[in-house]
Amino acid sequence: MPQQRMHAASQSSDSQQNQEQPQAQVSQQQQNTTAEQVDALDAILDDISTVLETNAQEYVDSFVQKGGQ
């Protein structure tokens, strides 16, 4: 009987470890995807910042009403 319990406990433990591994892999994939998305967003924001720095006066002037507009 004790051997059966130990065997059952061992199988249960193995089953839990097997379930944790795919979850860990999914979590790692999500982290990689999130990091890639953050990097892409940072690149876009850098581009916007560069354009605004170089053309700030033009950008502001585009919103200024002229005459009867």
C-alpha positions as CSV (number, residue, x, y, z in Angstrom):
1,M,0.0,0.0,0.0
2,P,2.6,2.6,0.9
3,Q,4.3,1.9,-2.5
4,Q,1.1,2.6,-4.3
5,R,0.6,5.9,-2.5
6,M,4.2,6.9,-3.2
7,H,3.7,6.0,-6.9
8,A,0.5,7.9,-7.1
9,A,2.1,10.9,-5.4
10,S,5.0,10.7,-7.8
11,Q,2.6,10.6,-10.8
12,S,0.7,13.6,-9.4
13,S,4.0,15.5,-9.0
14,D,5.1,14.6,-12.5
15,S,1.7,15.7,-13.9
16,Q,2.0,19.0,-12.1
17,Q,5.5,19.6,-13.4
18,N,4.4,18.8,-16.9
19,Q,1.6,21.3,-16.7
20,E,3.9,24.0,-15.3
21,Q,6.4,23.6,-18.2
22,P,3.9,24.6,-21.0
23,Q,2.7,27.5,-18.8
24,A,6.3,28.6,-18.3
25,Q,6.9,28.4,-22.1
26,V,3.7,30.4,-22.8
27,S,4.7,33.0,-20.2
28,Q,8.1,33.3,-21.8
29,Q,6.5,33.7,-25.2
30,Q,4.2,36.4,-23.9
31,Q,7.1,38.2,-22.4
32,N,9.0,38.0,-25.7
33,T,6.0,39.3,-27.6
34,T,5.4,42.1,-25.1
35,A,9.1,43.1,-25.3
36,E,8.9,43.2,-29.1
37,Q,5.7,45.3,-28.9
38,V,7.3,47.7,-26.5
39,D,10.4,48.0,-28.7
40,A,8.1,48.7,-31.8
41,L,6.2,51.3,-29.9
42,D,9.4,53.0,-28.6
43,A,10.6,53.2,-32.2
44,I,7.4,54.8,-33.4
45,L,7.5,57.3,-30.5
46,D,11.1,58.1,-31.3
47,D,10.2,58.8,-34.9
48,I,7.4,61.1,-33.8
49,S,9.7,62.9,-31.4
50,T,12.3,63.4,-34.1
51,V,9.8,64.8,-36.5
52,L,8.4,67.2,-33.9
53,E,11.9,68.3,-32.9
54,T,13.0,69.1,-36.4
55,N,9.7,70.5,-37.7
56,A,8.2,71.9,-34.5
57,Q,7.6,75.4,-35.8
58,E,5.9,74.0,-39.0
59,Y,3.8,71.7,-36.9
60,V,2.6,74.5,-34.6
61,D,2.0,76.8,-37.6
62,S,-0.2,74.2,-39.2
63,F,-2.7,74.8,-36.3
64,V,-2.6,78.6,-36.3
65,Q,-5.7,80.1,-38.0
66,K,-5.0,82.5,-40.8
67,G,-7.3,85.4,-41.7
68,G,-10.8,84.2,-42.1
69,Q,-10.2,80.5,-41.6
